[in-house]
Amino acid sequence: MIKTNKNLCKVRTVTTFLTLTKERETWENEILKASVFCNDLASKFMQNSYEVQSIRIVTNAFGEYLDTTNLKSATKDLQFLSDILNSLDVQNLRIRFAIGEAKTKEEIALLPELIRDFGDLCNACVNVPLDEFGVLDNELINYSSLAVNEISKITPRGEGNFNFTVNFNCKPLIPYFPASYHNSSDENCYVVGLETPDLLVSVLKEFNSTCKDLNHNEKFKKYYEVMSEALQYHVDEIKNIIDGFESSSFVFRGMDSSAAPSKNCSSMCEVYEELGVEYFGASGSVEASSILTKVFKSLKNIELVGFSGLMLAVTEDSGLAKGTIKGEFDIRSLLTYSSVCGIGLDTVPIPGDTSIEKLNALMRDTGTMAFRLNKPLTVRVFPVPGLRAGDMTVYESDDLCNCKILEVR
């Protein structure tokens, strides 16, 4: 059966969460412990025919262990960590590292240069709270927008913003970068995240090829059932592997059930089309987004953590990237869909001259939705120097698809 095909369900990440202290001499042992754990669990998954794409390590807020007195001291400490990470033997698996959250304007100001110099070993986020009147901390948003703007200027084609995001109403235990962060008061633990667009497209195609005469309500009920059953099968299989894997170092805290698309798998746009939507962005997209979210929240026998929802990452999804070229959706559409699903505004390319005021407003809109609707949303936008709305990007990163710049109104 298609739903049991393990080639259609990949383990996007095994993500560990750990605490580092100011005692630099302990860092190597802690990082090595996490690496060995991830490597061993990844081997178990692969022995059971599940492809593992990456292993990730997330720390507590970097201000708690890096010397953030100035850029020079922070760079020296991060270079020390980078040397440790680059020395790891991880069986040809991609290793990514998140330095946790930035909590102050001084820490946020360090991020552009650190991200420029350390890239995928320096993923970071800012968590924006509400004030006592229920209004977002606009000062923190403003510092974050300034960082986004600076990263776009000092990294090639502005690609460094791939490693930075602004979080709203996001809890710890998100396995996907760069929204991940860890609280030092929590135990060392791990979370698993999957890549399942291939699976969703395949089971929907199979169903649609055999059931053509159902009415809309009957179809949507069946769509929900076939997607939920397929995901549940693999969740149970993966949980069985985890249950048979003993570790005294890291406690399993759950799974992020998000589909987590990439440029190397089926596009989420194909899922929408199989659900009867003419194209992502057409009428029916909100309804389809809602049922997909319901599917991701339906899984049993597992603790759901992180986003566990619909991810619409514009430049990581080949179908969404093509949609920008055809003008099938805009930033406001993405925000609308986030009201019933989603991750917010993720990997969205915008004009390089977008003002700080517009960035701030975009973040406030997203953050207001996150807290008003009680869901985790993020803003990860890519201002592209020298390009305007409608221009094509020229990304060179293996993670990113080229697409048209979206206008920020």
N, C-alpha and C positions, 0 to 999 in steps of 0.2 A: 504493500500500500504506500501511496505517496506520503501520507502523514508520518510514517515510520522511517522515512529515508533520512538518515543522519547527515547526508551530504547537504541537505537543505537547511539544516540548523547548525550554526557555528557558535562556538564560545568566543564572543568578541573580546572578553577580558576576564581575567581573574585579578581582582583588585584587593590589595591588602591595605589596612589602615593601621598606622602605628604612631607612637609618640617618641619624638626626639627631644633631648634636653641640651643645655649649654655645654655639657661634657662631651667635647668632640671625640674623645677617645672611645666613646661607646657607639658612635655612629656606624662604624664599619660592621660591627657585630649585629646591630639591629637591621641594617640594610641587607646584610648577607642572610640573616635568618628569614627575612621576608622573601628574598630571591629564591632560596632553597625551597621554601614552602610552595611558592607559586610554580616553580619548576616541577616539583614532584606532583602537585595536583594536576598541572597541565599534562604531564605524562600519563596520568591515570585517565584523563579525558580522552587523550589521543589513543590510548590502548583500547578504549571502548568506542573508537571510530568517530569521535567528535574532534573536528579541527579547532585548534586554539590559535587565536590571532595575536593576542598581546597579553603581557602581564604588566600590572601597574602597581605602583606604591604611592600611597598618599600619607602625608604627615599632618600633624597639628599645625596651627598657625606659625608661619616661619619666623615671626617676631619673637617666638618663645625659644628658639634655638639658634638662629643665625645672629651674628653680630650686626645689627642694623644701625650702628652708630653713623655710618656713612656708606656710600656706594662701594668704596674700596674694600671695607671690612666685610660687607655682605658678599661681594664678589669673591673674596678670598675663601670664605666659608663654603659658598656654593661650588667653587672650583674643587674644593676638597671632597664634597659630596659627589660631584660629577666624576671625579677620578675613581671613586669607589664604584659607582654605577657602571662606568665604562669597562671596568675590569671583570664584571660578572659574566659567568658562563650560563647562558639561558637557552641553549639548544636552538639557536637561530630564531628565537621568538623576539618580537619587538618589545622592548621595555620602555615604559613611560613613567615619569616621576612628577608628582604634584607637591609643591611646597606649602600647600594649604592656603589659608585665607590671609589677605592683608586687612588689618583692622584700623589702621590710622592713616592720615594723609601722608605722613612721612614714609610709611611702608608702601603705600600705593605709588608714591613718586619714585621708588626704587625699581618698580617692576619693568618699565620700558627697557632700560639697559640690561637688566638681568635676563629678560626674555630674549632680547636681541642676542645676547652672548651665549645663552644656554638652551634656548629653543625648547625642544620636547622634554628636556630634563628640568624644565622650570614652568610647569603649568600652575596657574594661580587664579584665585577668584576673590571677589569682594561680596560680602553679604550685607545687603542694605536693609535696615530695619525700619519700623514705623516709630514716630515719636509719640509722646504722651497724648497727643490729640489725634492719633491715627493717620498722620501725614508722613510720607516717606522722607527720610533724611536726605534732603536735596544737596547738602554740603558734601556728603559722601558720594552721592551720584555725580556731582560736579568734578570731584577729584578723579573719579573713575573715568569720566568722559575725557578729561585731560590726558589720562594715561592711554586710553584708546587712540586718541589723536596723535600722541607722541609715538606710540608703537607703530602706527601706520607710516610715520615719517622716517623712522630709523631702521625699519626692517624691509628687506626687498619686497616690493609690490604690496607692502602692508600686510604680508602673510603672518607676521608675528602675533596678530590678534587671534590667530587660531588657538593660542595658548593662554588666552585671558577671557574671562567672562564675569558678568555682574549678575549676582543671584538675588532673587526675591522669593521669600518664603520657602527657601530650600533647606532641608534638614541634612545632617551628615549621612554618610553611607551611599552617596551617589557614586556608582562605579565608573561613570564616564567623565572624561576630562573636557574642559578644565573646571567644571563646576564642583569637583570633588573637594571635600575638606574633612578634617578629623578633629574632634575635641579631645584634648589631652586628658580630660577627666574620664573618657571612655576606654574600655579595654581594647587591646589589639584584636583585630577581627578581619574578616574578609567577606566580599560580596562577589557574585558572579553576574555578568551581563551577557546577553545573547545577541546574535545577528540573525533575524528570522524573516526578512522580506521574501527571500526565495521560497520559503516554506508557505507563507501566506498566499503568494501568487499561485503557487502550484496547486494547493488544495482548492482555491477558488476556481481556477481554470477547470480542474477535474469536475467540480460540482456543476459549473455552468454548462459543461459539455453534455451533461446527462439530464439536467433538470431545467427545461426551457419554458414550461407551461405554468409555473407558479405565479401568483400575483405578488405585488410588491411586498406586502407584509409577510407573506409566507417565505419569500426569498430572503428577506433580511433576517428572519428568524433562523433560517438554515445557514446563511452566511456566518452568523454569530456562532452557531453550533459547530460548523466544520473548522472554523479558525480556532475556537476555544479547545476543541478536542485535539487538534494537531499540536498546538502549543502545550497543552497539558501532558500529552504523551512524552514530549522531550523534557519538560520540566521534571516529570517523575523519573525518567531515565537518569537525568543529571543529578537529581537529588539522591538517587540510589548510589551513584558513584561517590558523592560527597559523604553520605552516611557511612560508607565503607572505608573512608579515608580518615585516619586518626591524626590529630595534631594537638600538641599541648601549647603551641605558640599562638595560634590564631583561631578564634571562634567564628563559626559560620553564622552570619547575621541575616542572610536572605538573598534574594535575587531581584534584579531590576528587569521587569518583563518587557521593557520597551523593545521595539523591533530593531532599533539602532542601524539604520541603513548606511551603506557606504557606496563609493563609486564603483566597487567591484562586485556588487550583487544587484538583484532586481530593485528597481526604483519603487518607492512608495506610490508614485503616480500610477504604476501598473496595478497596484492593489485597488486604488480608487476606480480605475477603469473596469476592473473585474466586478466591482460593486455597483456598476451601472452608471457611474459618473462619466460624462463625455470626456472630460479632462480635469486634472486637478486645478481648481479655481472656478470651475463651472458650477452652475446651480446643482445642488445635491452634495457639494463638498462638505458642508457643515454636518449634514446628516451622516455621511460616511465617516467623518472624523469622530463623531460621537459613538458610532457603533464600534469603531476600532478601539477607542479608549475603553469601552465597556468590555471588550475582549481581553485587553491587557490587564484589566482589574479583576477578571473572573477566575484567575488561576487559583487552584487549591493545593493543599499539602505543602505550601511554601510560604515563607514570610516575604511579602512584597515590600521592597524598599526603593529608594531613589526616585526616579521619575515614574517608572512603571506606567508609561503612557505613550502617546503617539509622538514620534520625533520627525520633525520636518526641517532637516538641515540642508539649506538651499545649495551650498556649494559642495556638499558631500554626497549628494544624490543626483545622479545623471539626469533623471527625469525632471526633477525640479529645476535643474540648471537649464535644460532645454525649454522649460516652461517660461523662464525669464526672457528667453530669446523670442518666444512667440507672444509675449505680453499677456500670459494667461492668469497672472496674479500679481499682487503688489504687496507692500509691507502691511497695509491695512488689512488685506485679506488674511495674511499670516496671523495677525493679532486676533482677528475674528475667530479663526479656527482654534486659537489657543484658549478661547473661552469654553470650549467643550473638550479639549484634549491638551496635549502638547507640551512643548518645552519652551515656548516663547519665540523669540527671534534669534535663530541660531545660524551662524555662518552666513550672514546676509551681507553681500557687498553693497556699499553705498558710496556716493560721490566723495572724493577726497577733500573737497572744500566744505563738507557738511559742518555747520557751526556747532560750537559747544552747546549753545542754547537748544538747538534742535535735538542733539544727542540726549541732553538732559530730559527734554520733554518726551522723547521716545522711551527712555528708561522709566520715567514716571508713569506713563500710560501702561507699560508692561507690568511694572511693580504694583500699580493700583489694582489691576486685574488679578494679579497673583494673590494678594491679601484679601481682596473683596470676594474672590471665588474660592479661597483657601486651597490653592494649588501651587506647586513649584514652577516658576517660570524664570527664564534667564534672558539676558541680552548679550549676544556675541556678534557684533557687527564689524565689518571690514571696510573702513574708509580706504579707498584706493587712490593714492596721490596721482594727480594729473588727469583723472578720469571723471566723466560726468554721467548723469543718469542716461541709460541707453547705450553707453559704450561697453565693449567687451573686455572682460578681464584677461590677463595673460599669466595666470598662475603657473608656477613650475612645481609646486608641492605635489607629491604623490597622493596626498589626501584630498586634493581639491579639484573640482570640475570648473572649467571656465564657463562663465555665464554673463548676462548683461547686468550692469549696475542698476539697482533699484532706487527710485527717487524717495527722498525723505521730505515729506510736505510739512 
